[in-house]
Amino acid sequence: MTWRQIASAPRDGTEFLAFGPQGYTVGFFRFDAHRKKRYFAVCYGTTWAGGSMFKATHWAPLPEPPTEDPIHE
């Protein structure tokens, strides 16, 4: 995996692995039509929260999900 500067992260809503001083998280950039600007959002399970508390410095694409289903094997 290659880490990239956060300025080069996708801006189309694609989720990615983010790294910053607080550690790792999954996040994405979201567009706020009211303020007419994009901001970083942090994912928590299937929900998200504004990312003002998490200061991402680097990003990487998410890996492919597992293909096997260990629960039903």
BELSULWO-V320744 format. One record per backbone hydrogen bond with DSSP energy under -0.5 kcal/mol. CO is the residue of the C=O (numbers start at 1). NH is the residue of the N-H. If there is no record, write none. Layout:
co->CO nh->NH
co->CO nh->NH
This chain:
co->1 nh->3
co->4 nh->59
co->5 nh->8
co->6 nh->9
co->15 nh->62
co->16 nh->27
co->17 nh->60
co->18 nh->25
co->19 nh->57
co->19 nh->58
co->20 nh->23
co->23 nh->20
co->25 nh->18
co->26 nh->43
co->27 nh->16
co->28 nh->41
co->30 nh->32
co->30 nh->39
co->31 nh->33
co->32 nh->36
co->32 nh->37
co->37 nh->32
co->39 nh->30
co->40 nh->51
co->41 nh->28
co->42 nh->49
co->44 nh->47
co->47 nh->44
co->49 nh->42
co->53 nh->55
co->54 nh->56
co->55 nh->21
co->57 nh->6
co->58 nh->19
co->59 nh->4
co->60 nh->17
co->68 nh->70
co->69 nh->72
co->70 nh->73
